[in-house]
Amino acid sequence: MKSIKIFAVSILTLLFFNFTLVENNKPTVFMVGDSTVKNGKGNGAGGLWGWGDYIGQFLDTSKVSVENHALGGTSSRTFIDKGLWTAVLNKLKKGDYVFVQFGHNDDGAINDSIRARGTIKGIGNETEEIDNILTKKHEIVHSYGWYIQKIIQETKSKGAIPIVCSPIPRNDWKNGKVPRNTATYGLWAKQIAEKERVTFIDLNDKMAVEMEKLGEQKVTGTYFYKKDHTHTSAQGAALSASVIINELKMSNNSLKKYLLPDPKILFPPKNKVFLIGDSTMADNKNPDAVGWGVLFPKYCDTTRIEVVNKARGGRSTRTFNYEGLWNEVKNQLQPGNFILIQFGHNDAGAVDKEKLRGSLKGNGDETQEIIRPDGAKEIVNTFGWYMAKFIREAKEKGAIPIVLSQTPRNEWQNNKIERRTETYNKWSQEAANKEGAFYIDLNEIVALKYEALGKEKVNTFFPKDHTHTGFEGAKLNALTAAESIEKLKECGLKDFIQF
């Protein structure tokens, strides 16, 4: 029996050794570059990704490993000076691959107190000797081409295979075309690759071609963000990676044997923002009564976040709770979701007659028992009690609540829009403060905009009545809500807002 146990252990040890040997012998695809290859920590913060974060999805990772060592803010010079290239070089083994893409930051100052990352333009051997103001070190600065060539030669010295890419294009347009860098960094990268007889991928030009096929309107807001013309979204990063892969297929580089025949590109799961409220927020299927929640997605990065509008016309805090609408939303909430809460227009109704939607005034704990038409008893609470319940239970689910005061009605007195500063706006803010939620006084902010536009213009926003906006009014309110969210410094939802 003892010999059998020893034999079994030996087999397991041998299997483990063979598996480890196979794993260690797998080629590794390394990437070195700037933030367009790996943005931040490579986790999509702010919606920005580098192509190096997606290229692995095009490769058979059962046969190759992928390591993205790019770092935002680096140039070819500083990537080497910071020791980042040495760290990669020390890991290289025969048969590995190294993607090299620099250029976006090489055009900076050679010597300053901020970044000191610039390189000498071109591919020559000229140098500039400096006392680096930033690092306090004496340094000899070389040309862009010199640094790229150094990386290529040292990669080859390890038996690894370099692949040089020109820098991805920026989302700048002139007369429907994307400008290329074929006279600068794209050219110099190509010249060095040709000199060293290694694979060159003109990512700058090839991606620009794809962008032009899509058109500026489609590219901006989907593949790049309006606020950033350099760094790509997840879709943009995947597009860059696909361009590289397509160029590899047409090359004689051995990496192409590891390409998947039919890759399935997975994007990060979308976060969600839920909206709960009444008809001033809801999708009422009525062009004369458009809730601002209908237009709100226009100001969100819907490639990363899904707007779920659960607002319902005619509802108060009380009826939203009593009818089970709140439980329906609450059961869908996941940690990290956001929820916008706005009520007040219908809470002023009768408590015990007509539509049975009025809540008790204030923020207290007082209650009123009523008998409903079907004979059922209902305990009615205050407006603030219901608001606090929504906030508290959302937080218990790990969601992030944002309370907004109600949108103003088209009611004027002495050229001033009617406010509800002593009632529902006040109680909304008190509930938010009590439960530790974000608060936006949308009523006041929109009212100020209305007053600046004037009564005549604002009248066109309300085609149906003094409460419900049409499309243009809903658009203004949605934009104002988005602008206000973007100003919430500690609220993560601001990162999903785009204009």
Buried (B, 14 or more C-beta within 10 A) or exposed (E): EEEEEEEEEEEEEEEEEEEEEEEEEBBBBBBBBBBBBBBBEBEBEBBBBBBBBBBBBBBEBEEBBBBBBBBBBBBBBBBBBBEBBEEBBEBBEEBBBBBBBBBBBBBBEBBEEEBBBBBBBBBEEEEBEBEBEBBEEEBEBBBBBBBBBBBBEBBBEBEBBBBBBBBBBBBEBEEEEBEBBBEBBBBBBBBBBEEBEBBBBBBBBBBBBBBBEEEBEEBBBBBBBEEBEBBBBBBBBBBBBBBBBBBBEEEEBEBBEBBEEEBEBEBEEBBBBBBBBBBBBBBBEBEEBBBBBBBBBBBBBBBBBBBBBBBBBBBBBBBBBBEEBBEEBBEBBEEEBBBBBBBBBBBBBEBEEEEBBBBBBBBEEEEBEEEEEEEEEBEBBBBBBBBBBBBBBBBEBEBBBBBBBBBBBBEBEEEEBBBBBEBBBBBBBBBBEBBEBBBBBBBBBBBBBBBEEEEEEBEEBBBBEEBBBBBBBBBBBBBBBBBBBBEBEEBEBBBBBBE
